[in-house]
Amino acid sequence: MCLPSFLQGMYLPFALLALNTMLGNYVIDMIHGIVVGHLYYFMVDVVPKVYGKDYIVTPLFLIQKFGIGEYVPPAPTNGMGAVGSNTFARPGTVNVPRDP
């Protein structure tokens, strides 16, 4: 799909909504997704900064499984780095913060 260069990423859901409306497709699911996305963004980013309350938190088992902190990319092996073979390197790790 080739998007026009004047269309910024933040307007993509609304552009797709307009396109589906013009094509006569069912748009209630798209409107629902846009509303839920905005609500999630508000609850995760705005509410903790403005009100100091965190209503949506990551479950502890996910933090223990994946960790949180700075992403550390894997070191290149066999001098290959990012070029060459058709094999996939192991993904990088996440440093767990010292102060949980």
NUMARLUM-738177 format. One record per residue (C-alpha): residue number from 0; x, y, z. Coordinates in Angstrom, 3 decimals, m for minus. Example, Ala and Ser with C-alpha at 12.3 -4.5 7.8 and 13.67 -1.06 7.14 Angstrom:
(atom 0 (12.300 m4.500 7.800))
(atom 1 (13.670 m1.060 7.140))
REM end
This chain:
(atom 0 (0.000 0.000 0.000))
(atom 1 (1.510 3.309 m1.021))
(atom 2 (0.546 6.263 1.147))
(atom 3 (0.845 9.842 m0.025))
(atom 4 (3.870 11.628 1.399))
(atom 5 (1.714 14.392 2.878))
(atom 6 (m0.145 11.960 5.168))
(atom 7 (1.424 11.867 8.619))
(atom 8 (1.273 8.672 10.661))
(atom 9 (m0.953 10.127 13.346))
(atom 10 (m3.693 10.709 10.768))
(atom 11 (m3.559 7.180 9.315))
(atom 12 (m6.473 5.721 11.364))
(atom 13 (m8.684 8.632 10.359))
(atom 14 (m7.646 8.373 6.715))
(atom 15 (m8.471 4.652 6.726))
(atom 16 (m11.790 5.428 8.409))
(atom 17 (m12.603 7.975 5.696))
(atom 18 (m11.577 5.531 2.963))
(atom 19 (m13.726 2.740 4.417))
(atom 20 (m16.644 5.159 4.728))
(atom 21 (m16.315 6.174 1.077))
(atom 22 (m16.146 2.528 0.028))
(atom 23 (m19.283 1.744 2.012))
(atom 24 (m17.623 m0.676 4.429))
(atom 25 (m18.680 m1.300 8.024))
(atom 26 (m16.857 1.349 10.085))
(atom 27 (m18.138 0.764 13.637))
(atom 28 (m15.211 m1.575 14.396))
(atom 29 (m12.716 1.070 13.269))
(atom 30 (m14.386 3.768 15.359))
(atom 31 (m14.349 1.409 18.336))
(atom 32 (m10.610 0.773 17.848))
(atom 33 (m9.813 4.487 17.625))
(atom 34 (m11.792 5.225 20.806))
(atom 35 (m10.188 2.361 22.743))
(atom 36 (m6.713 3.404 21.548))
(atom 37 (m7.246 6.972 22.680))
(atom 38 (m8.617 5.805 26.039))
(atom 39 (m5.603 3.509 26.572))
(atom 40 (m3.161 6.303 25.703))
(atom 41 (m4.941 8.653 28.113))
(atom 42 (m4.905 6.098 30.954))
(atom 43 (m1.253 5.096 30.466))
(atom 44 (0.424 8.419 29.624))
(atom 45 (m1.758 11.351 30.681))
(atom 46 (m3.389 10.233 33.936))
(atom 47 (m0.129 9.246 35.737))
(atom 48 (1.531 12.556 34.796))
(atom 49 (m1.404 14.815 35.628))
(atom 50 (m3.078 13.041 38.559))
(atom 51 (m0.213 10.909 39.885))
(atom 52 (m2.289 7.723 39.770))
(atom 53 (m1.445 4.658 37.712))
(atom 54 (m4.601 2.693 36.907))
(atom 55 (m3.180 0.435 34.196))
(atom 56 (m0.038 m1.376 35.307))
(atom 57 (1.924 m4.157 33.681))
(atom 58 (1.287 m7.494 35.443))
(atom 59 (4.211 m8.678 37.565))
(atom 60 (4.564 m12.013 35.736))
(atom 61 (5.201 m10.130 32.466))
(atom 62 (7.810 m7.932 34.117))
(atom 63 (9.502 m11.025 35.553))
(atom 64 (9.351 m12.798 32.194))
(atom 65 (10.534 m9.965 29.951))
(atom 66 (12.086 m7.523 32.411))
(atom 67 (12.091 m3.774 32.145))
(atom 68 (14.880 m1.328 31.566))
(atom 69 (17.286 m0.496 28.797))
(atom 70 (17.369 m2.706 25.697))
(atom 71 (20.777 m4.235 24.998))
(atom 72 (21.178 m5.499 21.407))
(atom 73 (22.992 m8.808 20.933))
(atom 74 (26.669 m8.770 20.075))
(atom 75 (27.533 m9.848 16.521))
(atom 76 (28.799 m13.402 16.228))
(atom 77 (31.417 m14.785 13.841))
(atom 78 (32.166 m11.283 12.622))
(atom 79 (28.958 m11.320 10.571))
(atom 80 (27.037 m8.547 12.318))
(atom 81 (24.062 m7.437 10.251))
(atom 82 (25.214 m8.797 6.896))
(atom 83 (25.634 m12.181 5.375))
(atom 84 (23.922 m15.314 6.559))
(atom 85 (20.309 m16.443 6.432))
(atom 86 (20.222 m17.403 10.118))
(atom 87 (18.598 m15.268 12.766))
(atom 88 (20.583 m14.169 15.790))
(atom 89 (19.128 m14.406 19.267))
(atom 90 (17.236 m11.266 20.254))
(atom 91 (18.765 m8.744 22.618))
(atom 92 (18.096 m8.621 26.301))
(atom 93 (16.652 m6.056 28.653))
(atom 94 (18.586 m4.924 31.703))
(atom 95 (16.424 m5.140 34.784))
(atom 96 (16.546 m1.856 36.699))
(atom 97 (18.354 m1.820 40.022))
(atom 98 (15.555 0.043 41.818))
(atom 99 (12.201 m1.706 41.147))
REM end
